Amino acid sequence: MALPSSLNRYLLLMAQEHLEFRLPEIKSLLSLFGGQFTSSQETYGKSPFWILSIPSEDIARNLMKRTVCAKSIFELWGHGKSPEELYSSLKNYPVEKMVPFLHSDSTYKIKIHTFNKTLTQEEKVKRIDALEFLPFEGKVNLKKPQHIFSVLEDYGLDPNHIPENPHNIYFGRWIADGQRELIESYSVKKRHFIGNTSMDAGLSFIMANHGKVKENDIVFDPFVGTGGLLVASAHFGAYVYGTDIDYNTVHGLGKASRKNQKWRGPDENIRANLRQYGLEKYYLDVLVSDASKPSWRKGTFFDAIITDRKFVFIQNPESHVPVSLSYHLSDMFFDLLNFAAETLVLGGRLVYWLPVYTPEYVILMSIRELLSEVKSKMVITCWKALRKEAEDDFKRIPSTDNKVKCIMNVA
């Protein structure tokens, strides 16, 4: 299928982490910013090099302001499987698209990036010198250039069998970097309030991106725990709200999860976590509540529901103390889907983890985090497609023709 002529080609350099989450994240973010991921897009499975067609550079920049799965994006000027093919491709690239970045008043530098192979400095210089046919008229500035260009070489995925020559070579103008630094700056190792099952920072941001969380949204986590998913959503400007049945966790009481600390401190709670990152203004509230007995009035309140229920237990009706009772997995997710259908705005997204015992069936397509040889978790992303008009519509788990439509349980 031919691509629309109005679309420009961009090279996305992906991180080699959480491979099955990368495509859904990029799809969600392109949709959020007005782009569209079509079947004609070129992606290469586990390869870090993806070619995308995007309507504008602004959309490409907005994409990189959110993604934690991608490292950088480049405006693609040339691509080949050999140096000769690359040079031929560059010579066919429209000169009028090059000129704004190569004029005499500009400064630039050229970088060499290789995947799965290390080049000597001499080899790098040789590759840069071979590009002298390009109409560069500006001055080289290695410290603060106005424009950065990169040669990117792909030597495959097998570190034990590195080919002499690259499989693919790309040349492009650097546009922006992704948000990989958030994984370190929001690391749970540095977080004020954590629990034994606090969500990894990188996965929290990925889930928020799957949910298309944006500024001024209201995001809800019905199994909030220590609030890792709320922190990620608040970082993107959403107001956050949560519930949990565990009184001690909600109020930051009881034994600490950190080594060499017996009890939690007086200010260890979810609100303190948001305050730590300058996000307290986005905190709405966190309540003690039993998810199996929702106490919400009818209405659509939330733009996204993002959650991960690690340990399933419900309130003993004869006691005010939360204890473990039978709450079957199918019942829990039936309740969650019903709740989402009732409280999400139209187009709002539900993102949740689904535990899987793999020997019971064959997984055809999924986004999985492996926990052991036989246990894993899948991330399911859904959107609310229709209004809830009658209670009878929710006597069974929704499918693609009901109120909630699952869209992204594929890698």
Summary of the structure (lengths in Angstrom):
residues: 411
radius of gyration: 24.4
end to end distance: 22.0
largest distance: 81.0
contacts: 1253
relative contact order: 0.10
helix: 27%
strand: 27%
